[in-house]
Amino acid sequence: MKKPVIGISGSIVIDQGGMLPGYQKTYVNNDYIKSVERAGGVPMVLPILNDKDLIEVFFDKIDALIMSGGHDVNPLLYGEEPDVKLTQIFPERDEFDFELIKQAKKKGIPIMGICRGMQILNTYHGGSIYQDNSYCESSYVKHWQGHTSHLATHTAIIEKDSFFHEILGDEVLVNSFHHQSVKKVGDGLKVTARAKDGVVELIEGTSEQLVVGFQWHPEMMSERNETMQSVFDNFIAEATK
């Protein structure tokens, strides 16, 4: 059987030293690649492009889309001015990611957003983001663990109507590397998991197309955690349908 090709949105890293300081490189963290490979998919990194015709060509090749993590989403996209606690933004990537989501929804393929990927999905659908978790009045859980990427450090409570409830159960321990989170939920999306302080940890689409966003990083946990690898196994199984 033909293996599904999974597009993974790329970013750009700028060398800070060495032979070529300031040199730009397209990259995605290797955990995404390995998680897809273990699940039987063919990972394909999608570099940031400005030409929408070229971006459309990606969708002749891929069977599902993963939106990777990274920079803060530009708050101007959800109607807010930048706050003093906002960190680095990358408007060119925001525009690119919006086009990826548009094309993936047009084709009807599964979409998974992780961390920033979840936040850009929510923004695309008309939602908004807390520019810092300190502005979410209920937040008290440590959402930036700051160490050991695969270590689960807090609990997420999973709704029973979630696509991933059968995999994750009523509660699951997750890792946490985010200073922002979903505020207003976008149109056509619903919250299907929260941390114990109410911070949104999982969103899903309400249509037949599988659209899902994780605030935690299952790709960082998947090598050592069968449950998190099952997240990718099931997502990529949807890409073969």
SEVO-88112 format. One record per residue: residue in one letter; residue number from 1; x, y, z of N, C-alpha, C, O, CB in turn. Coordinates in pm, whole numbers, plus 50000, padded with zeros to 5 digits. Glycine has a CB too. Layout:
BEGIN
type  seq  n.east  n.north  n.up  ca.east  ca.north  ca.up  c.east  c.north  c.up  o.east  o.north  o.up  cb.east  cb.north  cb.up
A  NUM  X  Y  Z  X  Y  Z  X  Y  Z  X  Y  Z  X  Y  Z .
...
This chain:
BEGIN
type  seq  n.east  n.north  n.up  ca.east  ca.north  ca.up  c.east  c.north  c.up  o.east  o.north  o.up  cb.east  cb.north  cb.up
M  1  50084  49881  50000  50000  50000  50000  50088  50125  50000  50190  50130  50069  49905  50000  50122 .
K  2  50047  50224  49922  50122  50349  49913  50124  50418  50048  50021  50434  50113  50061  50441  49806 .
K  3  50242  50460  50091  50254  50531  50218  50209  50676  50202  50242  50740  50102  50398  50525  50272 .
P  4  50135  50729  50300  50091  50868  50289  50207  50966  50309  50297  50942  50390  49981  50897  50391 .
V  5  50204  51073  50233  50305  51178  50245  50249  51286  50339  50140  51337  50317  50342  51239  50105 .
I  6  50326  51319  50442  50282  51414  50544  50365  51541  50535  50484  51540  50564  50293  51352  50686 .
G  7  50302  51649  50493  50370  51777  50487  50386  51836  50627  50291  51836  50705  50295  51874  50397 .
I  8  50505  51885  50659  50535  51947  50788  50583  52089  50762  50684  52110  50695  50642  51864  50868 .
S  9  50511  52186  50814  50548  52326  50787  50685  52358  50844  50714  52326  50960  50443  52422  50845 .
G  10  50768  52419  50764  50902  52454  50806  50911  52596  50857  50816  52674  50845  50998  52436  50691 .
S  11  51026  52630  50915  51055  52764  50959  51194  52801  50910  51253  52728  50830  51044  52777  51114 .
I  12  51246  52913  50957  51380  52957  50920  51458  52986  51047  51410  53056  51136  51376  53083  50829 .
V  13  51578  52933  51056  51668  52964  51166  51784  53045  51109  51830  53018  50998  51718  52833  51238 .
I  14  51830  53142  51185  51939  53230  51141  52063  53200  51224  52060  53211  51347  51899  53380  51152 .
D  15  52172  53164  51157  52297  53137  51227  52340  53259  51308  52342  53371  51257  52408  53097  51128 .
Q  16  52375  53237  51434  52417  53345  51523  52569  53357  51532  52622  53451  51591  52359  53324  51660 .
G  17  52638  53260  51474  52784  53264  51480  52843  53171  51376  52781  53148  51272  52834  53226  51620 .
G  18  52961  53119  51402  53026  53029  51308  53077  53102  51185  53105  53222  51190  52930  52921  51266 .
M  19  53091  53028  51074  53147  53085  50952  53056  53187  50886  53103  53281  50823  53179  52975  50854 .
L  20  52922  53167  50900  52828  53248  50824  52720  53308  50913  52603  53273  50899  52763  53164  50714 .
P  21  52756  53397  51004  52655  53460  51089  52552  53534  51005  52587  53606  50911  52721  53555  51189 .
G  22  52424  53516  51041  52316  53578  50965  52264  53491  50852  52167  53527  50785  52362  53707  50909 .
Y  23  52327  53375  50830  52286  53285  50721  52154  53217  50759  52139  53167  50870  52396  53178  50692 .
Q  24  52059  53215  50664  51927  53159  50689  51920  53013  50643  51969  52977  50536  51819  53242  50618 .
K  25  51857  52930  50727  51839  52788  50695  51694  52748  50718  51635  52784  50819  51934  52700  50780 .
T  26  51638  52673  50625  51507  52613  50646  51522  52495  50739  51615  52415  50725  51442  52569  50510 .
Y  27  51429  52483  50838  51443  52372  50932  51308  52334  50991  51212  52411  50987  51541  52408  51044 .
V  28  51305  52214  51046  51198  52169  51135  51263  52074  51234  51355  52000  51198  51078  52099  51056 .
N  29  51218  52075  51358  51278  51985  51457  51262  51840  51415  51158  51800  51363  51215  52007  51595 .
N  30  51367  51761  51438  51369  51624  51388  51266  51534  51454  51231  51430  51398  51506  51566  51407 .
D  31  51214  51571  51573  51111  51490  51639  50988  51474  51552  50925  51369  51552  51072  51552  51772 .
Y  32  50952  51579  51477  50838  51569  51386  50863  51462  51280  50776  51381  51249  50809  51706  51319 .
I  33  50983  51466  51225  51019  51371  51119  51011  51228  51170  50951  51142  51105  51161  51400  51067 .
K  34  51070  51202  51286  51075  51067  51340  50936  51017  51381  50906  50899  51364  51169  51062  51459 .
S  35  50853  51105  51435  50718  51066  51476  50636  51021  51354  50563  50922  51361  50647  51182  51548 .
V  36  50648  51094  51245  50578  51058  51121  50633  50929  51063  50558  50842  51019  50589  51171  51018 .
E  37  50766  50916  51063  50829  50796  51008  50786  50671  51085  50753  50569  51024  50982  50810  51012 .
R  38  50787  50678  51219  50744  50563  51299  50598  50525  51274  50560  50409  51286  50764  50592  51447 .
A  39  50519  50624  51238  50377  50600  51213  50349  50547  51072  50234  50521  51037  50298  50727  51236 .
G  40  50453  50531  50993  50436  50477  50859  50412  50581  50752  50376  50547  50639  50323  50381  50858 .
G  41  50431  50710  50786  50417  50815  50688  50551  50856  50629  50657  50820  50680  50350  50935  50749 .
V  42  50544  50930  50520  50664  50984  50455  50669  51133  50485  50590  51210  50430  50662  50958  50298 .
P  43  50760  51177  50573  50765  51320  50608  50823  51405  50496  50920  51367  50431  50848  51339  50735 .
M  44  50761  51521  50473  50811  51614  50373  50807  51754  50433  50700  51807  50462  50727  51607  50241 .
V  45  50924  51815  50452  50932  51949  50508  50891  52050  50401  50940  52046  50288  51075  51979  50561 .
L  46  50801  52142  50439  50750  52242  50346  50818  52376  50376  50787  52439  50477  50594  52255  50356 .
P  47  50910  52421  50292  50982  52547  50318  50892  52667  50296  50798  52662  50216  51106  52558  50228 .
I  48  50921  52775  50367  50841  52897  50355  50859  52956  50215  50971  52984  50171  50881  53001  50464 .
L  49  50746  52974  50146  50744  53034  50013  50644  53147  50010  50548  53147  50087  50710  52928  49905 .
N  50  50666  53245  49923  50572  53355  49905  50474  53331  49790  50365  53386  49788  50647  53483  49883 .
D  51  50514  53249  49694  50436  53226  49572  50325  53124  49601  50352  53007  49627  50528  53175  49457 .
K  52  50200  53169  49596  50088  53081  49628  50072  52969  49525  50024  52861  49559  49960  53162  49636 .
D  53  50111  52994  49401  50105  52888  49299  50202  52775  49334  50170  52658  49314  50138  52945  49160 .
L  54  50319  52811  49386  50414  52707  49426  50366  52632  49549  50382  52511  49559  50552  52769  49453 .
I  55  50306  52705  49644  50252  52639  49764  50145  52539  49724  50135  52431  49783  50195  52743  49862 .
E  56  50064  52574  49626  49958  52484  49581  50013  52352  49530  49948  52248  49543  49874  52551  49472 .
V  57  50134  52355  49474  50196  52232  49423  50221  52133  49536  50213  52012  49514  50327  52265  49352 .
F  58  50252  52182  49657  50269  52092  49771  50150  51996  49784  50165  51879  49816  50286  52172  49902 .
F  59  50031  52051  49758  49909  51976  49785  49874  51877  49673  49775  51804  49684  49794  52072  49805 .
D  60  49954  51875  49568  49948  51764  49473  50022  51643  49527  50006  51531  49478  50006  51806  49337 .
K  61  50106  51667  49630  50196  51562  49680  50156  51508  49817  50177  51390  49845  50336  51616  49688 .
I  62  50097  51592  49904  50080  51551  50043  49938  51503  50072  49842  51542  50006  50115  51666  50135 .
D  63  49929  51415  50173  49801  51355  50213  49753  51404  50349  49640  51376  50388  49815  51204  50216 .
A  64  49836  51477  50422  49799  51537  50550  49900  51648  50578  50008  51652  50518  49797  51431  50665 .
L  65  49863  51737  50671  49947  51853  50702  49968  51863  50852  49873  51855  50930  49883  51982  50648 .
I  66  50093  51881  50892  50128  51911  51031  50185  52052  51036  50282  52084  50967  50229  51806  51089 .
M  67  50124  52135  51120  50172  52271  51141  50262  52269  51263  50216  52240  51374  50053  52372  51160 .
S  68  50390  52299  51245  50488  52286  51352  50491  52409  51442  50426  52510  51414  50626  52261  51293 .
G  69  50568  52399  51551  50578  52507  51648  50675  52616  51606  50735  52610  51499  50619  52451  51782 .
G  70  50690  52716  51695  50785  52823  51666  50743  52957  51723  50702  52967  51839  50803  52836  51519 .
H  71  50755  53062  51641  50735  53200  51683  50592  53226  51733  50500  53150  51705  50767  53294  51569 .
D  72  50578  53337  51807  50445  53387  51840  50373  53429  51712  50435  53475  51616  50454  53507  51939 .
V  73  50241  53411  51712  50159  53460  51602  50144  53612  51615  50126  53663  51726  50019  53389  51599 .
N  74  50152  53682  51504  50136  53827  51505  49997  53864  51557  49897  53827  51495  50158  53885  51363 .
P  75  49987  53936  51669  49855  53967  51726  49769  54057  51638  49648  54061  51656  49873  54031  51859 .
L  76  49829  54128  51544  49750  54209  51452  49655  54122  51371  49552  54170  51323  49842  54289  51358 .
L  77  49688  53993  51355  49602  53902  51280  49473  53871  51355  49373  53835  51293  49677  53772  51252 .
Y  78  49473  53885  51487  49349  53865  51562  49300  53994  51629  49229  53992  51729  49369  53757  51667 .
G  79  49341  54107  51569  49283  54234  51606  49335  54297  51733  49265  54379  51793  49142  54218  51618 .
E  80  49457  54261  51776  49515  54320  51896  49650  54384  51863  49720  54341  51772  49531  54212  52006 .
E  81  49684  54487  51938  49817  54546  51929  49916  54459  52008  49877  54393  52104  49816  54692  51984 .
P  82  50043  54459  51968  50142  54377  52038  50162  54423  52183  50178  54541  52210  50275  54381  51965 .
D  83  50160  54326  52275  50177  54351  52417  50326  54346  52453  50406  54290  52378  50096  54249  52501 .
V  84  50360  54403  52567  50501  54404  52609  50555  54264  52635  50677  54245  52634  50517  54489  52734 .
K  85  50468  54165  52659  50514  54029  52686  50520  53942  52561  50557  53825  52568  50424  53964  52789 .
L  86  50483  53998  52448  50496  53927  52321  50644  53902  52293  50727  53990  52316  50430  54007  52204 .
T  87  50676  53783  52243  50814  53756  52201  50823  53766  52048  50736  53829  51987  50861  53614  52249 .
Q  88  50923  53708  51988  50952  53729  51846  50837  53680  51757  50782  53572  51779  51081  53658  51807 .
I  89  50801  53761  51658  50702  53721  51558  50772  53703  51423  50887  53743  51405  50587  53827  51548 .
F  90  50699  53643  51330  50754  53613  51198  50638  53624  51098  50583  53522  51056  50822  53468  51193 .
P  91  50599  53747  51059  50481  53767  50974  50483  53689  50844  50379  53643  50797  50466  53912  50943 .
E  92  50601  53673  50784  50610  53597  50659  50565  53453  50681  50499  53394  50595  50753  53599  50604 .
R  93  50601  53396  50796  50558  53260  50825  50408  53255  50854  50341  53160  50813  50637  53203  50944 .
D  94  50355  53355  50922  50210  53360  50945  50135  53353  50813  50039  53277  50799  50172  53488  51022 .
E  95  50179  53434  50717  50114  53437  50586  50125  53301  50516  50029  53252  50458  50176  53547  50497 .
F  96  50244  53242  50524  50266  53109  50464  50177  53005  50530  50114  52925  50461  50414  53068  50477 .
D  97  50171  53005  50664  50091  52906  50735  49942  52923  50704  49871  52823  50690  50115  52918  50886 .
F  98  49896  53047  50693  49756  53070  50655  49727  53007  50519  49621  52946  50500  49726  53221  50651 .
E  99  49819  53021  50426  49798  52963  50292  49800  52811  50298  49722  52746  50228  49905  53014  50194 .
L  100  49888  52753  50381  49889  52607  50397  49754  52558  50450  49699  52461  50398  50002  52563  50491 .
I  101  49703  52625  50552  49574  52583  50610  49463  52598  50506  49378  52510  50492  49541  52666  50736 .
K  102  49463  52709  50435  49362  52731  50331  49362  52618  50229  49256  52565  50193  49385  52865  50260 .
Q  103  49481  52581  50181  49491  52477  50079  49454  52339  50136  49390  52259  50068  49634  52473  50022 .
A  104  49493  52312  50261  49461  52183  50323  49311  52169  50345  49255  52061  50327  49536  52168  50457 .
K  105  49245  52278  50384  49100  52273  50403  49029  52257  50268  48929  52186  50258  49050  52401  50475 .
K  106  49082  52321  50166  49026  52309  50032  49035  52165  49982  48942  52113  49920  49099  52403  49934 .
K  107  49148  52099  50011  49167  51961  49967  49096  51862  50059  49070  51748  50019  49315  51928  49961 .
G  108  49066  51904  50182  48995  51816  50276  49083  51714  50344  49033  51610  50388  48887  51746  50205 .
I  109  49213  51741  50355  49305  51646  50417  49317  51673  50567  49287  51784  50611  49444  51652  50350 .
P  110  49359  51574  50646  49377  51597  50790  49481  51704  50819  49583  51714  50752  49417  51467  50859 .
I  111  49453  51784  50922  49543  51891  50966  49569  51875  51115  49476  51861  51194  49482  52032  50935 .
M  112  49696  51877  51153  49736  51877  51293  49824  51999  51319  49922  52021  51248  49810  51745  51330 .
G  113  49789  52076  51421  49872  52188  51463  49931  52158  51600  49863  52106  51687  49791  52319  51466 .
I  114  50058  52191  51618  50126  52167  51745  50185  52298  51796  50262  52365  51727  50237  52059  51730 .
C  115  50148  52334  51920  50194  52456  51988  50161  52579  51904  50044  52613  51892  50347  52448  52016 .
R  116  50259  52648  51846  50227  52759  51754  50130  52712  51646  50040  52786  51606  50356  52816  51689 .
G  117  50149  52588  51598  50062  52535  51494  49915  52536  51535  49828  52565  51453  50103  52395  51458 .
M  118  49888  52503  51662  49752  52511  51714  49705  52655  51719  49591  52684  51684  49744  52448  51854 .
Q  119  49793  52746  51760  49755  52886  51774  49729  52952  51639  49639  53035  51627  49864  52963  51849 .
I  120  49806  52915  51536  49782  52971  51403  49654  52912  51344  49582  52982  51271  49902  52944  51309 .
L  121  49624  52786  51374  49496  52727  51332  49379  52804  51393  49283  52837  51323  49489  52578  51373 .
N  122  49388  52833  51521  49282  52905  51589  49268  53046  51533  49156  53094  51514  49310  52911  51739 .
T  123  49380  53111  51506  49377  53246  51451  49317  53247  51311  49237  53335  51277  49517  53305  51447 .
Y  124  49354  53149  51229  49300  53138  51093  49148  53130  51096  49081  53186  51009  49358  53014  51022 .
H  125  49094  53062  51197  48949  53043  51207  48880  53157  51281  48763  53144  51319  48919  52912  51276 .
G  126  48950  53268  51303  48889  53385  51363  48900  53391  51514  48835  53475  51577  48747  53392  51327 .
G  127  48981  53304  51574  49000  53305  51718  49111  53401  51759  49170  53469  51676  49032  53165  51767 .
S  128  49138  53404  51889  49243  53491  51941  49329  53417  52042  49297  53305  52083  49183  53617  52006 .
I  129  49437  53480  52082  49539  53418  52167  49567  53509  52287  49573  53631  52272  49670  53391  52085 .
Y  130  49584  53450  52405  49644  53526  52514  49789  53553  52479  49866  53458  52458  49631  53449  52651 .
Q  131  49828  53678  52472  49965  53709  52433  50067  53664  52537  50186  53653  52508  49980  53858  52409 .
D  132  50019  53638  52658  50100  53572  52760  50003  53503  52855  49896  53555  52883  50192  53674  52837 .
N  133  50041  53385  52903  49951  53310  52991  49916  53385  53119  49816  53353  53184  50013  53177  53026 .
S  134  49997  53483  53156  49968  53560  53277  49839  53640  53263  49782  53684  53364  50084  53654  53308 .
Y  135  49791  53660  53140  49667  53734  53118  49544  53644  53127  49431  53694  53127  49670  53803  52984 .
C  136  49564  53514  53133  49453  53420  53156  49433  53411  53307  49518  53357  53378  49483  53278  53091 .
E  137  49321  53463  53356  49302  53479  53500  49308  53348  53577  49348  53345  53693  49171  53546  53526 .
S  138  49267  53238  53512  49264  53110  53584  49399  53039  53586  49416  52943  53661  49161  53020  53521 .
S  139  49494  53085  53506  49619  53012  53487  49706  53012  53614  49739  53117  53669  49698  53072  53371 .
Y  140  49740  52892  53657  49835  52879  53768  49934  52765  53745  50036  52757  53813  49760  52856  53900 .
V  141  49904  52676  53651  49994  52564  53618  50118  52620  53548  50109  52717  53473  49922  52457  53529 .
K  142  50232  52556  53572  50355  52595  53502  50349  52541  53359  50358  52421  53336  50482  52541  53576 .
H  143  50332  52633  53263  50318  52592  53123  50448  52607  53043  50451  52581  52923  50210  52675  53057 .
W  144  50554  52647  53111  50686  52649  53045  50782  52575  53136  50842  52632  53227  50735  52799  53016 .
Q  145  50795  52444  53109  50872  52362  53203  51021  52388  53196  51093  52369  53295  50845  52215  53178 .
G  146  51069  52432  53080  51206  52481  53072  51314  52375  53074  51432  52409  53085  51229  52573  53181 .
H  147  51279  52248  53065  51382  52143  53070  51324  52012  53019  51202  51995  53019  51436  52125  53215 .
T  148  51406  51920  52977  51373  51780  52946  51248  51770  52858  51136  51757  52907  51351  51699  53076 .
S  149  51269  51778  52728  51159  51793  52633  51056  51680  52638  50937  51703  52614  51213  51803  52496 .
H  150  51100  51557  52668  51006  51444  52665  50933  51424  52796  50843  51340  52804  51080  51317  52630 .
L  151  50969  51500  52900  50912  51479  53032  50772  51539  53041  50751  51655  53006  51003  51540  53140 .
A  152  50675  51458  53088  50539  51507  53112  50533  51574  53248  50574  51515  53348  50436  51392  53102 .
T  153  50481  51698  53253  50488  51775  53378  50352  51822  53431  50345  51866  53545  50575  51893  53359 .
H  154  50245  51814  53351  50114  51850  53405  50004  51770  53336  50028  51701  53237  50088  52002  53390 .
T  155  49884  51781  53388  49770  51700  53344  49683  51776  53245  49663  51897  53258  49685  51656  53465 .
A  156  49633  51705  53145  49529  51757  53056  49405  51669  53073  49415  51547  53076  49577  51760  52906 .
I  157  49290  51732  53084  49162  51663  53099  49096  51657  52962  49072  51760  52899  49068  51736  53204 .
I  158  49066  51536  52915  49018  51514  52778  48866  51499  52778  48811  51421  52856  49085  51390  52715 .
E  159  48798  51572  52691  48653  51558  52675  48621  51425  52606  48696  51378  52521  48595  51676  52594 .
K  160  48509  51367  52644  48473  51235  52591  48438  51239  52442  48446  51137  52374  48356  51178  52670 .
D  161  48399  51357  52391  48365  51365  52248  48486  51398  52162  48471  51426  52043  48257  51470  52225 .
S  162  48605  51395  52221  48726  51421  52145  48761  51303  52054  48740  51187  52090  48843  51450  52239 .
F  163  48814  51334  51936  48862  51230  51845  48968  51145  51912  48979  51025  51886  48918  51293  51716 .
F  164  49048  51208  52000  49160  51138  52062  49129  51083  52201  49220  51036  52269  49278  51230  52070 .
H  165  49003  51088  52245  48971  51040  52380  49003  50892  52396  49054  50850  52500  48823  51064  52411 .
E  166  48974  50813  52294  49001  50668  52303  49150  50641  52320  49188  50542  52383  48949  50596  52177 .
I  167  49235  50728  52266  49379  50711  52276  49432  50768  52407  49512  50704  52475  49449  50778  52157 .
L  168  49386  50888  52442  49443  50961  52555  49373  50931  52687  49432  50949  52793  49437  51108  52528 .
G  169  49247  50884  52681  49172  50858  52804  49113  50985  52862  49113  51090  52797  49262  50791  52907 .
D  170  49062  50977  52984  49001  51093  53050  49105  51197  53090  49077  51317  53090  48924  51048  53172 .
E  171  49225  51151  53125  49334  51239  53164  49463  51188  53103  49482  51068  53084  49346  51249  53319 .
V  172  49552  51281  53071  49683  51242  53020  49786  51342  53071  49757  51461  53084  49683  51235  52864 .
L  173  49906  51293  53099  50015  51381  53139  50088  51431  53015  50121  51354  52925  50113  51307  53235 .
V  174  50112  51562  53011  50170  51623  52892  50293  51708  52930  50311  51746  53046  50065  51710  52819 .
N  175  50375  51736  52828  50484  51832  52847  50433  51972  52816  50319  51987  52772  50606  51797  52756 .
S  176  50513  52074  52838  50458  52210  52830  50569  52310  52802  50660  52328  52882  50385  52247  52961 .
F  177  50559  52378  52684  50659  52476  52643  50590  52593  52571  50620  52619  52455  50765  52412  52551 .
H  178  50500  52662  52639  50429  52772  52574  50400  52884  52673  50359  52858  52786  50299  52722  52510 .
H  179  50420  53008  52630  50386  53122  52715  50256  53185  52668  50207  53279  52731  50500  53226  52714 .
Q  180  50198  53134  52557  50070  53182  52506  49971  53066  52500  50010  52949  52508  50088  53247  52367 .
S  181  49842  53099  52484  49740  52995  52474  49615  53053  52410  49601  53174  52395  49707  52935  52613 .
V  182  49523  52964  52373  49399  53005  52307  49312  53086  52402  49292  53047  52518  49322  52881  52256 .
K  183  49261  53199  52353  49166  53281  52429  49027  53260  52370  48950  53178  52420  49207  53434  52426 .
K  184  48992  53332  52264  48865  53309  52195  48884  53194  52096  48977  53194  52016  48817  53439  52120 .
V  185  48795  53096  52104  48804  52979  52016  48749  53016  51878  48645  53080  51867  48727  52856  52075 .
G  186  48821  52975  51774  48782  53009  51638  48655  52941  51593  48611  52842  51651  48892  52975  51545 .
D  187  48596  52996  51486  48474  52941  51429  48501  52801  51373  48603  52779  51307  48417  53034  51319 .
G  188  48409  52709  51398  48425  52573  51348  48522  52489  51428  48560  52380  51385  48469  52577  51207 .
L  189  48562  52540  51545  48651  52467  51635  48584  52451  51770  48496  52529  51806  48788  52539  51648 .
K  190  48628  52350  51846  48580  52332  51983  48696  52289  52070  48792  52228  52023  48464  52227  51988 .
V  191  48687  52320  52198  48789  52279  52295  48758  52138  52341  48647  52109  52384  48794  52376  52417 .
T  192  48857  52049  52331  48836  51909  52373  48933  51865  52482  48930  51749  52522  48849  51817  52254 .
A  193  49018  51954  52531  49101  51925  52649  49150  52056  52709  49179  52153  52639  49222  51833  52612 .
R  194  49160  52055  52842  49214  52169  52914  49309  52118  53022  49296  52006  53070  49100  52255  52976 .
A  195  49405  52204  53059  49483  52181  53180  49393  52203  53302  49282  52255  53287  49608  52274  53186 .
K  196  49438  52164  53419  49355  52178  53538  49331  52323  53578  49244  52351  53661  49419  52105  53652 .
D  197  49406  52415  53520  49380  52557  53545  49290  52619  53438  49265  52739  53440  49512  52633  53552 .
G  198  49241  52536  53347  49150  52584  53244  49215  52624  53113  49145  52651  53016  49076  52698  53294 .
V  199  49347  52628  53108  49416  52663  52984  49388  52557  52877  49395  52437  52905  49568  52677  53006 .
V  200  49356  52602  52756  49321  52512  52647  49442  52431  52603  49548  52487  52575  49262  52590  52528 .
E  201  49426  52299  52597  49534  52209  52558  49508  52136  52426  49601  52085  52363  49558  52108  52668 .
L  202  49381  52130  52384  49347  52055  52263  49223  52119  52201  49125  52144  52271  49322  51902  52293 .
I  203  49228  52147  52071  49112  52191  51996  49091  52099  51879  49186  52039  51828  49128  52338  51949 .
E  204  48966  52087  51835  48933  52003  51720  48828  52073  51636  48750  52153  51685  48884  51864  51764 .
G  205  48828  52041  51506  48727  52094  51417  48593  52026  51439  48586  51915  51492  48770  52078  51273 .
T  206  48487  52093  51399  48353  52040  51416  48296  51979  51288  48184  51929  51288  48261  52148  51466 .
S  207  48373  51982  51179  48328  51923  51053  48384  51783  51038  48456  51734  51126  48370  52011  50933 .
E  208  48353  51718  50928  48402  51582  50904  48552  51578  50882  48616  51479  50915  48332  51522  50784 .
Q  209  48610  51683  50827  48755  51689  50807  48824  51691  50943  48786  51767  51031  48796  51814  50724 .
L  210  48925  51607  50960  48999  51604  51086  49091  51726  51094  49186  51740  51017  49081  51473  51098 .
V  211  49060  51815  51189  49142  51931  51220  49165  51929  51370  49069  51931  51447  49074  52066  51173 .
V  212  49290  51924  51412  49320  51909  51554  49442  51992  51590  49537  52002  51512  49344  51761  51590 .
G  213  49439  52052  51708  49553  52130  51755  49591  52092  51896  49506  52089  51985  49522  52279  51748 .
F  214  49719  52063  51918  49774  52028  52048  49857  52145  52100  49944  52196  52030  49860  51898  52040 .
Q  215  49828  52187  52224  49912  52290  52284  50043  52230  52336  50145  52298  52342  49837  52361  52397 .
W  216  50039  52104  52374  50164  52038  52415  50237  51982  52293  50194  52003  52180  50134  51925  52516 .
H  217  50348  51912  52317  50434  51863  52208  50439  51711  52207  50533  51652  52262  50576  51921  52221 .
P  218  50339  51645  52147  50343  51498  52142  50463  51444  52066  50509  51333  52094  50216  51445  52079 .
E  219  50515  51522  51971  50629  51474  51893  50755  51463  51978  50840  51378  51951  50656  51567  51775 .
M  220  50768  51547  52081  50883  51539  52170  50876  51419  52264  50978  51374  52316  50895  51666  52250 .
M  221  50755  51367  52287  50734  51258  52381  50724  51122  52313  50739  51019  52378  50609  51284  52462 .
S  222  50699  51121  52182  50652  51000  52114  50753  50886  52113  50714  50769  52111  50615  51033  51975 .
E  223  50883  50917  52113  50983  50810  52107  50980  50724  52233  51009  50604  52227  51122  50870  52088 .
R  224  50945  50785  52347  50947  50714  52475  50806  50687  52529  50791  50624  52634  51026  50794  52577 .
N  225  50705  50735  52459  50568  50730  52511  50475  50675  52404  50446  50742  52305  50522  50871  52557 .
E  226  50427  50552  52425  50343  50486  52325  50214  50562  52298  50166  50566  52185  50311  50344  52370 .
T  227  50159  50623  52402  50034  50697  52385  50055  50814  52289  49973  50837  52200  49983  50749  52519 .
M  228  50165  50887  52306  50190  51001  52218  50225  50957  52077  50192  51025  51980  50301  51088  52275 .
Q  229  50293  50843  52065  50316  50791  51930  50184  50750  51865  50168  50764  51743  50413  50672  51934 .
S  230  50091  50700  51945  49960  50662  51892  49884  50782  51836  49802  50767  51745  49876  50594  52000 .
V  231  49910  50900  51890  49850  51021  51834  49888  51033  51686  49802  51060  51602  49897  51147  51912 .
F  232  50015  51013  51655  50061  51021  51516  50013  50901  51436  49976  50916  51319  50212  51030  51510 .
D  233  50014  50784  51497  49966  50664  51425  49824  50683  51376  49792  50653  51261  49974  50540  51516 .
N  234  49738  50734  51464  49598  50752  51428  49577  50867  51331  49494  50858  51240  49516  50774  51552 .
F  235  49651  50974  51350  49641  51087  51259  49680  51045  51118  49612  51079  51022  49729  51204  51306 .
I  236  49789  50972  51106  49839  50933  50974  49751  50824  50913  49739  50814  50791  49985  50885  50983 .
A  237  49689  50742  50998  49591  50646  50946  49476  50717  50877  49423  50670  50777  49537  50556  51059 .
E  238  49437  50833  50932  49330  50912  50869  49373  50960  50729  49290  50977  50640  49292  51034  50957 .
A  239  49504  50982  50712  49553  51032  50583  49545  50926  50473  49553  50960  50354  49695  51079  50597 .
T  240  49529  50801  50511  49523  50693  50411  49380  50668  50363  49359  50591  50269  49581  50565  50468 .
K  241  49282  50732  50428  49143  50707  50392  49102  50783  50266  48987  50773  50222  49051  50745  50507 .
